Amino acid sequence: MIKKNTKVIFKDGENKKIEDMVGGIPLSKGEIIRVHENDKVVLYEVVDKIVDCFLNGEDQVIDIIYIVERK
């Protein structure tokens, strides 16, 4: 069974935190994310993407971490 975990690390700005993203989102380095929070829109750029694959018997766990910075 394949299990995918996706996290986004916001390095700066008002959203400086780590967020789990349910269902995952496919992003590439250099891509821009528009974060809508209440009446504000903040732009973030994907500056790094880390993918780890753990093979545990018949199971596969994929951890994807996106690191983003405020644009």
CHARMM internal coordinates of N, CA and C (Angstrom, degrees):
IC EDIT
DIST 1 N 1 CA 1.4398
DIST 1 CA 1 C 1.5315
ANGL 1 N 1 CA 1 C 108.83
DIST 1 C 2 N 1.3253
ANGL 1 CA 1 C 2 N 116.94
DIHE 1 N 1 CA 1 C 2 N 139.56
DIST 2 N 2 CA 1.4597
ANGL 1 C 2 N 2 CA 122.17
DIHE 1 CA 1 C 2 N 2 CA 178.35
DIST 2 CA 2 C 1.5242
ANGL 2 N 2 CA 2 C 109.07
DIHE 1 C 2 N 2 CA 2 C -102.17
DIST 2 C 3 N 1.3263
ANGL 2 CA 2 C 3 N 115.52
DIHE 2 N 2 CA 2 C 3 N 128.16
DIST 3 N 3 CA 1.4673
ANGL 2 C 3 N 3 CA 121.09
DIHE 2 CA 2 C 3 N 3 CA 176.31
DIST 3 CA 3 C 1.5234
ANGL 3 N 3 CA 3 C 107.53
DIHE 2 C 3 N 3 CA 3 C -120.83
DIST 3 C 4 N 1.3306
ANGL 3 CA 3 C 4 N 116.98
DIHE 3 N 3 CA 3 C 4 N 127.44
DIST 4 N 4 CA 1.4579
ANGL 3 C 4 N 4 CA 121.26
DIHE 3 CA 3 C 4 N 4 CA -178.32
DIST 4 CA 4 C 1.5218
ANGL 4 N 4 CA 4 C 109.84
DIHE 3 C 4 N 4 CA 4 C -113.84
DIST 4 C 5 N 1.3270
ANGL 4 CA 4 C 5 N 115.70
DIHE 4 N 4 CA 4 C 5 N 127.74
DIST 5 N 5 CA 1.4625
ANGL 4 C 5 N 5 CA 122.56
DIHE 4 CA 4 C 5 N 5 CA 176.39
DIST 5 CA 5 C 1.5242
ANGL 5 N 5 CA 5 C 107.98
DIHE 4 C 5 N 5 CA 5 C -113.86
DIST 5 C 6 N 1.3156
ANGL 5 CA 5 C 6 N 117.32
DIHE 5 N 5 CA 5 C 6 N 131.38
DIST 6 N 6 CA 1.4624
ANGL 5 C 6 N 6 CA 121.49
DIHE 5 CA 5 C 6 N 6 CA 179.82
DIST 6 CA 6 C 1.5205
ANGL 6 N 6 CA 6 C 109.39
DIHE 5 C 6 N 6 CA 6 C -123.56
DIST 6 C 7 N 1.3385
ANGL 6 CA 6 C 7 N 115.45
DIHE 6 N 6 CA 6 C 7 N 131.07
DIST 7 N 7 CA 1.4674
ANGL 6 C 7 N 7 CA 121.39
DIHE 6 CA 6 C 7 N 7 CA 176.48
DIST 7 CA 7 C 1.5156
ANGL 7 N 7 CA 7 C 108.83
DIHE 6 C 7 N 7 CA 7 C -129.84
DIST 7 C 8 N 1.3228
ANGL 7 CA 7 C 8 N 115.42
DIHE 7 N 7 CA 7 C 8 N 147.49
DIST 8 N 8 CA 1.4598
ANGL 7 C 8 N 8 CA 121.73
DIHE 7 CA 7 C 8 N 8 CA 173.64
DIST 8 CA 8 C 1.5205
ANGL 8 N 8 CA 8 C 107.07
DIHE 7 C 8 N 8 CA 8 C -119.59
DIST 8 C 9 N 1.3252
ANGL 8 CA 8 C 9 N 115.99
DIHE 8 N 8 CA 8 C 9 N 127.49
DIST 9 N 9 CA 1.4592
ANGL 8 C 9 N 9 CA 121.34
DIHE 8 CA 8 C 9 N 9 CA 176.39
DIST 9 CA 9 C 1.5190
ANGL 9 N 9 CA 9 C 107.62
DIHE 8 C 9 N 9 CA 9 C -104.77
DIST 9 C 10 N 1.3276
ANGL 9 CA 9 C 10 N 116.17
DIHE 9 N 9 CA 9 C 10 N 114.01
DIST 10 N 10 CA 1.4608
ANGL 9 C 10 N 10 CA 122.47
DIHE 9 CA 9 C 10 N 10 CA 175.72
DIST 10 CA 10 C 1.5266
ANGL 10 N 10 CA 10 C 106.84
DIHE 9 C 10 N 10 CA 10 C -87.80
DIST 10 C 11 N 1.3468
ANGL 10 CA 10 C 11 N 117.36
DIHE 10 N 10 CA 10 C 11 N 111.70
DIST 11 N 11 CA 1.4630
ANGL 10 C 11 N 11 CA 121.13
DIHE 10 CA 10 C 11 N 11 CA -174.47
DIST 11 CA 11 C 1.5190
ANGL 11 N 11 CA 11 C 113.92
DIHE 10 C 11 N 11 CA 11 C -78.08
DIST 11 C 12 N 1.3182
ANGL 11 CA 11 C 12 N 117.44
DIHE 11 N 11 CA 11 C 12 N -24.16
DIST 12 N 12 CA 1.4594
ANGL 11 C 12 N 12 CA 118.69
DIHE 11 CA 11 C 12 N 12 CA -175.24
DIST 12 CA 12 C 1.5159
ANGL 12 N 12 CA 12 C 110.57
DIHE 11 C 12 N 12 CA 12 C -153.11
DIST 12 C 13 N 1.3145
ANGL 12 CA 12 C 13 N 116.28
DIHE 12 N 12 CA 12 C 13 N -178.48
DIST 13 N 13 CA 1.4578
ANGL 12 C 13 N 13 CA 120.55
DIHE 12 CA 12 C 13 N 13 CA -179.72
DIST 13 CA 13 C 1.5184
ANGL 13 N 13 CA 13 C 111.42
DIHE 12 C 13 N 13 CA 13 C 81.75
DIST 13 C 14 N 1.3184
ANGL 13 CA 13 C 14 N 115.26
DIHE 13 N 13 CA 13 C 14 N -173.22
DIST 14 N 14 CA 1.4620
ANGL 13 C 14 N 14 CA 121.25
DIHE 13 CA 13 C 14 N 14 CA -177.13
DIST 14 CA 14 C 1.5201
ANGL 14 N 14 CA 14 C 112.51
DIHE 13 C 14 N 14 CA 14 C -67.77
DIST 14 C 15 N 1.3291
ANGL 14 CA 14 C 15 N 117.53
DIHE 14 N 14 CA 14 C 15 N -23.07
DIST 15 N 15 CA 1.4661
ANGL 14 C 15 N 15 CA 121.40
DIHE 14 CA 14 C 15 N 15 CA -177.74
DIST 15 CA 15 C 1.5214
ANGL 15 N 15 CA 15 C 112.65
DIHE 14 C 15 N 15 CA 15 C -96.27
DIST 15 C 16 N 1.3416
ANGL 15 CA 15 C 16 N 118.75
DIHE 15 N 15 CA 15 C 16 N 27.61
DIST 16 N 16 CA 1.4622
ANGL 15 C 16 N 16 CA 121.50
DIHE 15 CA 15 C 16 N 16 CA -177.28
DIST 16 CA 16 C 1.5283
ANGL 16 N 16 CA 16 C 109.46
DIHE 15 C 16 N 16 CA 16 C -61.81
DIST 16 C 17 N 1.3432
ANGL 16 CA 16 C 17 N 116.23
DIHE 16 N 16 CA 16 C 17 N 99.38
DIST 17 N 17 CA 1.4638
ANGL 16 C 17 N 17 CA 121.61
DIHE 16 CA 16 C 17 N 17 CA -176.13
DIST 17 CA 17 C 1.5175
ANGL 17 N 17 CA 17 C 109.09
DIHE 16 C 17 N 17 CA 17 C -173.74
DIST 17 C 18 N 1.3252
ANGL 17 CA 17 C 18 N 115.91
DIHE 17 N 17 CA 17 C 18 N 179.39
DIST 18 N 18 CA 1.4626
ANGL 17 C 18 N 18 CA 122.74
DIHE 17 CA 17 C 18 N 18 CA 174.83
DIST 18 CA 18 C 1.5210
ANGL 18 N 18 CA 18 C 107.28
DIHE 17 C 18 N 18 CA 18 C -113.59
DIST 18 C 19 N 1.3304
ANGL 18 CA 18 C 19 N 116.13
DIHE 18 N 18 CA 18 C 19 N 131.39
DIST 19 N 19 CA 1.4699
ANGL 18 C 19 N 19 CA 121.35
DIHE 18 CA 18 C 19 N 19 CA -179.33
DIST 19 CA 19 C 1.5207
ANGL 19 N 19 CA 19 C 109.94
DIHE 18 C 19 N 19 CA 19 C -121.90
DIST 19 C 20 N 1.3315
ANGL 19 CA 19 C 20 N 116.59
DIHE 19 N 19 CA 19 C 20 N 131.88
DIST 20 N 20 CA 1.4603
ANGL 19 C 20 N 20 CA 120.83
DIHE 19 CA 19 C 20 N 20 CA 168.82
DIST 20 CA 20 C 1.5167
ANGL 20 N 20 CA 20 C 107.30
DIHE 19 C 20 N 20 CA 20 C -80.05
DIST 20 C 21 N 1.3219
ANGL 20 CA 20 C 21 N 116.86
DIHE 20 N 20 CA 20 C 21 N 134.75
DIST 21 N 21 CA 1.4575
ANGL 20 C 21 N 21 CA 121.27
DIHE 20 CA 20 C 21 N 21 CA -179.89
DIST 21 CA 21 C 1.5255
ANGL 21 N 21 CA 21 C 108.35
DIHE 20 C 21 N 21 CA 21 C -110.95
DIST 21 C 22 N 1.3167
ANGL 21 CA 21 C 22 N 116.29
DIHE 21 N 21 CA 21 C 22 N 106.21
DIST 22 N 22 CA 1.4581
ANGL 21 C 22 N 22 CA 121.92
DIHE 21 CA 21 C 22 N 22 CA -178.59
DIST 22 CA 22 C 1.5243
ANGL 22 N 22 CA 22 C 109.25
DIHE 21 C 22 N 22 CA 22 C -66.28
DIST 22 C 23 N 1.3191
ANGL 22 CA 22 C 23 N 115.92
DIHE 22 N 22 CA 22 C 23 N 129.78
DIST 23 N 23 CA 1.4588
ANGL 22 C 23 N 23 CA 120.54
DIHE 22 CA 22 C 23 N 23 CA 179.08
DIST 23 CA 23 C 1.5136
ANGL 23 N 23 CA 23 C 113.62
DIHE 22 C 23 N 23 CA 23 C 87.33
DIST 23 C 24 N 1.3119
ANGL 23 CA 23 C 24 N 116.82
DIHE 23 N 23 CA 23 C 24 N -17.63
DIST 24 N 24 CA 1.4599
ANGL 23 C 24 N 24 CA 120.16
DIHE 23 CA 23 C 24 N 24 CA 177.65
DIST 24 CA 24 C 1.5148
ANGL 24 N 24 CA 24 C 112.82
DIHE 23 C 24 N 24 CA 24 C 76.23
DIST 24 C 25 N 1.3140
ANGL 24 CA 24 C 25 N 114.33
DIHE 24 N 24 CA 24 C 25 N 158.77
DIST 25 N 25 CA 1.4573
ANGL 24 C 25 N 25 CA 121.20
DIHE 24 CA 24 C 25 N 25 CA 176.82
DIST 25 CA 25 C 1.5201
ANGL 25 N 25 CA 25 C 107.65
DIHE 24 C 25 N 25 CA 25 C -141.53
DIST 25 C 26 N 1.3239
ANGL 25 CA 25 C 26 N 118.64
DIHE 25 N 25 CA 25 C 26 N 129.70
DIST 26 N 26 CA 1.4645
ANGL 25 C 26 N 26 CA 120.18
DIHE 25 CA 25 C 26 N 26 CA 179.84
DIST 26 CA 26 C 1.5289
ANGL 26 N 26 CA 26 C 110.74
DIHE 25 C 26 N 26 CA 26 C -83.25
DIST 26 C 27 N 1.3237
ANGL 26 CA 26 C 27 N 116.59
DIHE 26 N 26 CA 26 C 27 N 114.34
DIST 27 N 27 CA 1.4596
ANGL 26 C 27 N 27 CA 121.66
DIHE 26 CA 26 C 27 N 27 CA 179.79
DIST 27 CA 27 C 1.5216
ANGL 27 N 27 CA 27 C 109.73
DIHE 26 C 27 N 27 CA 27 C -129.39
DIST 27 C 28 N 1.3244
ANGL 27 CA 27 C 28 N 115.63
DIHE 27 N 27 CA 27 C 28 N 157.86
DIST 28 N 28 CA 1.4591
ANGL 27 C 28 N 28 CA 122.45
DIHE 27 CA 27 C 28 N 28 CA 177.27
DIST 28 CA 28 C 1.5205
ANGL 28 N 28 CA 28 C 109.46
DIHE 27 C 28 N 28 CA 28 C -122.22
DIST 28 C 29 N 1.3429
ANGL 28 CA 28 C 29 N 116.03
DIHE 28 N 28 CA 28 C 29 N 157.14
DIST 29 N 29 CA 1.4593
ANGL 28 C 29 N 29 CA 119.85
DIHE 28 CA 28 C 29 N 29 CA 174.95
DIST 29 CA 29 C 1.5205
ANGL 29 N 29 CA 29 C 108.95
DIHE 28 C 29 N 29 CA 29 C -57.82
DIST 29 C 30 N 1.3295
ANGL 29 CA 29 C 30 N 115.99
DIHE 29 N 29 CA 29 C 30 N 138.68
DIST 30 N 30 CA 1.4563
ANGL 29 C 30 N 30 CA 121.34
DIHE 29 CA 29 C 30 N 30 CA -179.65
DIST 30 CA 30 C 1.5148
ANGL 30 N 30 CA 30 C 114.10
DIHE 29 C 30 N 30 CA 30 C 90.55
DIST 30 C 31 N 1.3221
ANGL 30 CA 30 C 31 N 116.99
DIHE 30 N 30 CA 30 C 31 N -13.49
DIST 31 N 31 CA 1.4640
ANGL 30 C 31 N 31 CA 120.39
DIHE 30 CA 30 C 31 N 31 CA -179.64
DIST 31 CA 31 C 1.5326
ANGL 31 N 31 CA 31 C 110.22
DIHE 30 C 31 N 31 CA 31 C -72.68
DIST 31 C 32 N 1.3279
ANGL 31 CA 31 C 32 N 115.99
DIHE 31 N 31 CA 31 C 32 N 147.47
DIST 32 N 32 CA 1.4558
ANGL 31 C 32 N 32 CA 122.57
DIHE 31 CA 31 C 32 N 32 CA -179.02
DIST 32 CA 32 C 1.5284
ANGL 32 N 32 CA 32 C 109.65
DIHE 31 C 32 N 32 CA 32 C -102.40
DIST 32 C 33 N 1.3428
ANGL 32 CA 32 C 33 N 115.93
DIHE 32 N 32 CA 32 C 33 N 134.37
DIST 33 N 33 CA 1.4634
ANGL 32 C 33 N 33 CA 122.30
DIHE 32 CA 32 C 33 N 33 CA 176.41
DIST 33 CA 33 C 1.5221
ANGL 33 N 33 CA 33 C 107.59
DIHE 32 C 33 N 33 CA 33 C -112.47
DIST 33 C 34 N 1.3211
ANGL 33 CA 33 C 34 N 116.29
DIHE 33 N 33 CA 33 C 34 N 131.58
DIST 34 N 34 CA 1.4760
ANGL 33 C 34 N 34 CA 121.48
DIHE 33 CA 33 C 34 N 34 CA 175.44
DIST 34 CA 34 C 1.5207
ANGL 34 N 34 CA 34 C 107.39
DIHE 33 C 34 N 34 CA 34 C -99.19
DIST 34 C 35 N 1.3352
ANGL 34 CA 34 C 35 N 116.86
DIHE 34 N 34 CA 34 C 35 N 111.51
DIST 35 N 35 CA 1.4598
ANGL 34 C 35 N 35 CA 122.27
DIHE 34 CA 34 C 35 N 35 CA -179.34
DIST 35 CA 35 C 1.5244
ANGL 35 N 35 CA 35 C 108.26
DIHE 34 C 35 N 35 CA 35 C -96.84
DIST 35 C 36 N 1.3334
ANGL 35 CA 35 C 36 N 115.83
DIHE 35 N 35 CA 35 C 36 N 118.16
DIST 36 N 36 CA 1.4673
ANGL 35 C 36 N 36 CA 122.38
DIHE 35 CA 35 C 36 N 36 CA 179.90
DIST 36 CA 36 C 1.5244
ANGL 36 N 36 CA 36 C 108.07
DIHE 35 C 36 N 36 CA 36 C -99.27
DIST 36 C 37 N 1.3210
ANGL 36 CA 36 C 37 N 116.09
DIHE 36 N 36 CA 36 C 37 N 118.26
DIST 37 N 37 CA 1.4520
ANGL 36 C 37 N 37 CA 120.49
DIHE 36 CA 36 C 37 N 37 CA 178.26
DIST 37 CA 37 C 1.5186
ANGL 37 N 37 CA 37 C 108.06
DIHE 36 C 37 N 37 CA 37 C -133.76
DIST 37 C 38 N 1.3334
ANGL 37 CA 37 C 38 N 115.17
DIHE 37 N 37 CA 37 C 38 N 110.38
DIST 38 N 38 CA 1.4665
ANGL 37 C 38 N 38 CA 121.94
DIHE 37 CA 37 C 38 N 38 CA -173.49
DIST 38 CA 38 C 1.5275
ANGL 38 N 38 CA 38 C 108.91
DIHE 37 C 38 N 38 CA 38 C 57.58
DIST 38 C 39 N 1.3221
ANGL 38 CA 38 C 39 N 119.00
DIHE 38 N 38 CA 38 C 39 N -120.05
DIST 39 N 39 CA 1.4698
ANGL 38 C 39 N 39 CA 120.48
DIHE 38 CA 38 C 39 N 39 CA -177.84
DIST 39 CA 39 C 1.5260
ANGL 39 N 39 CA 39 C 112.57
DIHE 38 C 39 N 39 CA 39 C -99.66
DIST 39 C 40 N 1.3287
ANGL 39 CA 39 C 40 N 118.05
DIHE 39 N 39 CA 39 C 40 N 7.67
DIST 40 N 40 CA 1.4627
ANGL 39 C 40 N 40 CA 121.70
DIHE 39 CA 39 C 40 N 40 CA -177.99
DIST 40 CA 40 C 1.5227
ANGL 40 N 40 CA 40 C 111.34
DIHE 39 C 40 N 40 CA 40 C -106.50
DIST 40 C 41 N 1.3339
ANGL 40 CA 40 C 41 N 115.93
DIHE 40 N 40 CA 40 C 41 N 145.75
DIST 41 N 41 CA 1.4581
ANGL 40 C 41 N 41 CA 122.36
DIHE 40 CA 40 C 41 N 41 CA 173.00
DIST 41 CA 41 C 1.5236
ANGL 41 N 41 CA 41 C 106.81
DIHE 40 C 41 N 41 CA 41 C -121.03
DIST 41 C 42 N 1.3373
ANGL 41 CA 41 C 42 N 116.01
DIHE 41 N 41 CA 41 C 42 N 123.34
DIST 42 N 42 CA 1.4581
ANGL 41 C 42 N 42 CA 121.45
DIHE 41 CA 41 C 42 N 42 CA -179.24
DIST 42 CA 42 C 1.5253
ANGL 42 N 42 CA 42 C 108.06
DIHE 41 C 42 N 42 CA 42 C -118.12
DIST 42 C 43 N 1.3342
ANGL 42 CA 42 C 43 N 116.56
DIHE 42 N 42 CA 42 C 43 N 133.49
DIST 43 N 43 CA 1.4599
ANGL 42 C 43 N 43 CA 121.71
DIHE 42 CA 42 C 43 N 43 CA 179.36
DIST 43 CA 43 C 1.5232
ANGL 43 N 43 CA 43 C 110.35
DIHE 42 C 43 N 43 CA 43 C -93.50
DIST 43 C 44 N 1.3291
ANGL 43 CA 43 C 44 N 115.67
DIHE 43 N 43 CA 43 C 44 N 133.00
DIST 44 N 44 CA 1.4595
ANGL 43 C 44 N 44 CA 122.52
DIHE 43 CA 43 C 44 N 44 CA 175.52
DIST 44 CA 44 C 1.5214
ANGL 44 N 44 CA 44 C 108.35
DIHE 43 C 44 N 44 CA 44 C -125.86
DIST 44 C 45 N 1.3334
ANGL 44 CA 44 C 45 N 116.31
DIHE 44 N 44 CA 44 C 45 N 145.83
DIST 45 N 45 CA 1.4621
ANGL 44 C 45 N 45 CA 122.08
DIHE 44 CA 44 C 45 N 45 CA 177.34
DIST 45 CA 45 C 1.5244
ANGL 45 N 45 CA 45 C 108.72
DIHE 44 C 45 N 45 CA 45 C -111.86
DIST 45 C 46 N 1.3412
ANGL 45 CA 45 C 46 N 116.20
DIHE 45 N 45 CA 45 C 46 N 137.23
DIST 46 N 46 CA 1.4628
ANGL 45 C 46 N 46 CA 121.08
DIHE 45 CA 45 C 46 N 46 CA 175.61
DIST 46 CA 46 C 1.5318
ANGL 46 N 46 CA 46 C 107.23
DIHE 45 C 46 N 46 CA 46 C -75.60
DIST 46 C 47 N 1.3465
ANGL 46 CA 46 C 47 N 116.63
DIHE 46 N 46 CA 46 C 47 N 113.68
DIST 47 N 47 CA 1.4634
ANGL 46 C 47 N 47 CA 120.53
DIHE 46 CA 46 C 47 N 47 CA -177.75
DIST 47 CA 47 C 1.5222
ANGL 47 N 47 CA 47 C 112.35
DIHE 46 C 47 N 47 CA 47 C -100.52
DIST 47 C 48 N 1.3345
ANGL 47 CA 47 C 48 N 117.26
DIHE 47 N 47 CA 47 C 48 N -16.90
DIST 48 N 48 CA 1.4580
ANGL 47 C 48 N 48 CA 119.97
DIHE 47 CA 47 C 48 N 48 CA 177.10
DIST 48 CA 48 C 1.5227
ANGL 48 N 48 CA 48 C 109.28
DIHE 47 C 48 N 48 CA 48 C -157.84
DIST 48 C 49 N 1.3233
ANGL 48 CA 48 C 49 N 114.82
DIHE 48 N 48 CA 48 C 49 N 153.19
DIST 49 N 49 CA 1.4657
ANGL 48 C 49 N 49 CA 122.08
DIHE 48 CA 48 C 49 N 49 CA 178.32
DIST 49 CA 49 C 1.5258
ANGL 49 N 49 CA 49 C 106.84
DIHE 48 C 49 N 49 CA 49 C -137.87
DIST 49 C 50 N 1.3274
ANGL 49 CA 49 C 50 N 116.52
DIHE 49 N 49 CA 49 C 50 N 124.94
DIST 50 N 50 CA 1.4593
ANGL 49 C 50 N 50 CA 121.67
DIHE 49 CA 49 C 50 N 50 CA -179.15
DIST 50 CA 50 C 1.5244
ANGL 50 N 50 CA 50 C 107.80
DIHE 49 C 50 N 50 CA 50 C -119.62
DIST 50 C 51 N 1.3302
ANGL 50 CA 50 C 51 N 116.19
DIHE 50 N 50 CA 50 C 51 N 126.59
DIST 51 N 51 CA 1.4648
ANGL 50 C 51 N 51 CA 121.09
DIHE 50 CA 50 C 51 N 51 CA 179.71
DIST 51 CA 51 C 1.5281
ANGL 51 N 51 CA 51 C 108.13
DIHE 50 C 51 N 51 CA 51 C -121.83
DIST 51 C 52 N 1.3321
ANGL 51 CA 51 C 52 N 116.46
DIHE 51 N 51 CA 51 C 52 N 122.56
DIST 52 N 52 CA 1.4604
ANGL 51 C 52 N 52 CA 122.61
DIHE 51 CA 51 C 52 N 52 CA 176.13
DIST 52 CA 52 C 1.5205
ANGL 52 N 52 CA 52 C 108.22
DIHE 51 C 52 N 52 CA 52 C -117.61
DIST 52 C 53 N 1.3361
ANGL 52 CA 52 C 53 N 115.97
DIHE 52 N 52 CA 52 C 53 N 136.93
DIST 53 N 53 CA 1.4640
ANGL 52 C 53 N 53 CA 121.79
DIHE 52 CA 52 C 53 N 53 CA 177.95
DIST 53 CA 53 C 1.5240
ANGL 53 N 53 CA 53 C 108.25
DIHE 52 C 53 N 53 CA 53 C -120.10
DIST 53 C 54 N 1.3232
ANGL 53 CA 53 C 54 N 116.46
DIHE 53 N 53 CA 53 C 54 N 124.77
DIST 54 N 54 CA 1.4569
ANGL 53 C 54 N 54 CA 122.25
DIHE 53 CA 53 C 54 N 54 CA 179.85
DIST 54 CA 54 C 1.5277
ANGL 54 N 54 CA 54 C 108.22
DIHE 53 C 54 N 54 CA 54 C -113.04
DIST 54 C 55 N 1.3260
ANGL 54 CA 54 C 55 N 116.61
DIHE 54 N 54 CA 54 C 55 N 120.65
DIST 55 N 55 CA 1.4588
ANGL 54 C 55 N 55 CA 121.60
DIHE 54 CA 54 C 55 N 55 CA 179.04
DIST 55 CA 55 C 1.5205
ANGL 55 N 55 CA 55 C 108.12
DIHE 54 C 55 N 55 CA 55 C -100.24
DIST 55 C 56 N 1.3178
ANGL 55 CA 55 C 56 N 116.22
DIHE 55 N 55 CA 55 C 56 N 110.79
DIST 56 N 56 CA 1.4608
ANGL 55 C 56 N 56 CA 122.56
DIHE 55 CA 55 C 56 N 56 CA -178.26
DIST 56 CA 56 C 1.5194
ANGL 56 N 56 CA 56 C 108.64
DIHE 55 C 56 N 56 CA 56 C -120.43
DIST 56 C 57 N 1.3199
ANGL 56 CA 56 C 57 N 116.22
DIHE 56 N 56 CA 56 C 57 N 90.23
DIST 57 N 57 CA 1.4612
ANGL 56 C 57 N 57 CA 119.65
DIHE 56 CA 56 C 57 N 57 CA -177.30
DIST 57 CA 57 C 1.5196
ANGL 57 N 57 CA 57 C 109.67
DIHE 56 C 57 N 57 CA 57 C 63.33
DIST 57 C 58 N 1.3163
ANGL 57 CA 57 C 58 N 116.39
DIHE 57 N 57 CA 57 C 58 N -124.05
DIST 58 N 58 CA 1.4614
ANGL 57 C 58 N 58 CA 120.39
DIHE 57 CA 57 C 58 N 58 CA 179.46
DIST 58 CA 58 C 1.5253
ANGL 58 N 58 CA 58 C 112.55
DIHE 57 C 58 N 58 CA 58 C -84.74
DIST 58 C 59 N 1.3270
ANGL 58 CA 58 C 59 N 117.22
DIHE 58 N 58 CA 58 C 59 N -10.56
DIST 59 N 59 CA 1.4620
ANGL 58 C 59 N 59 CA 120.98
DIHE 58 CA 58 C 59 N 59 CA -178.31
DIST 59 CA 59 C 1.5261
ANGL 59 N 59 CA 59 C 111.33
DIHE 58 C 59 N 59 CA 59 C -92.20
DIST 59 C 60 N 1.3168
ANGL 59 CA 59 C 60 N 115.24
DIHE 59 N 59 CA 59 C 60 N 148.67
DIST 60 N 60 CA 1.4623
ANGL 59 C 60 N 60 CA 122.69
DIHE 59 CA 59 C 60 N 60 CA 174.94
DIST 60 CA 60 C 1.5236
ANGL 60 N 60 CA 60 C 107.50
DIHE 59 C 60 N 60 CA 60 C -127.89
DIST 60 C 61 N 1.3272
ANGL 60 CA 60 C 61 N 116.04
DIHE 60 N 60 CA 60 C 61 N 127.47
DIST 61 N 61 CA 1.4563
ANGL 60 C 61 N 61 CA 121.07
DIHE 60 CA 60 C 61 N 61 CA 177.56
DIST 61 CA 61 C 1.5199
ANGL 61 N 61 CA 61 C 107.36
DIHE 60 C 61 N 61 CA 61 C -115.32
DIST 61 C 62 N 1.3209
ANGL 61 CA 61 C 62 N 115.86
DIHE 61 N 61 CA 61 C 62 N 123.55
DIST 62 N 62 CA 1.4580
ANGL 61 C 62 N 62 CA 122.25
DIHE 61 CA 61 C 62 N 62 CA 179.46
DIST 62 CA 62 C 1.5220
ANGL 62 N 62 CA 62 C 108.07
DIHE 61 C 62 N 62 CA 62 C -110.32
DIST 62 C 63 N 1.3257
ANGL 62 CA 62 C 63 N 116.20
DIHE 62 N 62 CA 62 C 63 N 120.68
DIST 63 N 63 CA 1.4642
ANGL 62 C 63 N 63 CA 121.88
DIHE 62 CA 62 C 63 N 63 CA 175.14
DIST 63 CA 63 C 1.5223
ANGL 63 N 63 CA 63 C 108.20
DIHE 62 C 63 N 63 CA 63 C -106.24
DIST 63 C 64 N 1.3212
ANGL 63 CA 63 C 64 N 116.46
DIHE 63 N 63 CA 63 C 64 N 122.96
DIST 64 N 64 CA 1.4606
ANGL 63 C 64 N 64 CA 121.63
DIHE 63 CA 63 C 64 N 64 CA 177.54
DIST 64 CA 64 C 1.5235
ANGL 64 N 64 CA 64 C 107.58
DIHE 63 C 64 N 64 CA 64 C -117.51
DIST 64 C 65 N 1.3272
ANGL 64 CA 64 C 65 N 115.72
DIHE 64 N 64 CA 64 C 65 N 125.13
DIST 65 N 65 CA 1.4633
ANGL 64 C 65 N 65 CA 121.20
DIHE 64 CA 64 C 65 N 65 CA 179.34
DIST 65 CA 65 C 1.5185
ANGL 65 N 65 CA 65 C 108.19
DIHE 64 C 65 N 65 CA 65 C -121.24
DIST 65 C 66 N 1.3250
ANGL 65 CA 65 C 66 N 115.77
DIHE 65 N 65 CA 65 C 66 N 124.63
DIST 66 N 66 CA 1.4604
ANGL 65 C 66 N 66 CA 122.11
DIHE 65 CA 65 C 66 N 66 CA 174.50
DIST 66 CA 66 C 1.5220
ANGL 66 N 66 CA 66 C 107.88
DIHE 65 C 66 N 66 CA 66 C -105.33
DIST 66 C 67 N 1.3229
ANGL 66 CA 66 C 67 N 116.85
DIHE 66 N 66 CA 66 C 67 N 131.05
DIST 67 N 67 CA 1.4591
ANGL 66 C 67 N 67 CA 121.73
DIHE 66 CA 66 C 67 N 67 CA 175.32
DIST 67 CA 67 C 1.5214
ANGL 67 N 67 CA 67 C 106.94
DIHE 66 C 67 N 67 CA 67 C -107.78
DIST 67 C 68 N 1.3321
ANGL 67 CA 67 C 68 N 115.66
DIHE 67 N 67 CA 67 C 68 N 123.23
DIST 68 N 68 CA 1.4635
ANGL 67 C 68 N 68 CA 120.05
DIHE 67 CA 67 C 68 N 68 CA -176.08
DIST 68 CA 68 C 1.5281
ANGL 68 N 68 CA 68 C 110.29
DIHE 67 C 68 N 68 CA 68 C -123.63
DIST 68 C 69 N 1.3347
ANGL 68 CA 68 C 69 N 114.88
DIHE 68 N 68 CA 68 C 69 N 149.41
DIST 69 N 69 CA 1.4620
ANGL 68 C 69 N 69 CA 122.26
DIHE 68 CA 68 C 69 N 69 CA 176.79
DIST 69 CA 69 C 1.5126
ANGL 69 N 69 CA 69 C 109.06
DIHE 68 C 69 N 69 CA 69 C -125.62
DIST 69 C 70 N 1.3130
ANGL 69 CA 69 C 70 N 114.88
DIHE 69 N 69 CA 69 C 70 N 148.31
DIST 70 N 70 CA 1.4631
ANGL 69 C 70 N 70 CA 120.45
DIHE 69 CA 69 C 70 N 70 CA 178.11
DIST 70 CA 70 C 1.5224
ANGL 70 N 70 CA 70 C 109.36
DIHE 69 C 70 N 70 CA 70 C -63.92
DIST 70 C 71 N 1.3016
ANGL 70 CA 70 C 71 N 115.46
DIHE 70 N 70 CA 70 C 71 N 136.83
DIST 71 N 71 CA 1.4650
ANGL 70 C 71 N 71 CA 122.47
DIHE 70 CA 70 C 71 N 71 CA -177.29
DIST 71 CA 71 C 1.5015
ANGL 71 N 71 CA 71 C 110.03
DIHE 70 C 71 N 71 CA 71 C -87.55
END
COOR INIT
IC SEED 1 N 1 CA 1 C
IC BUILD
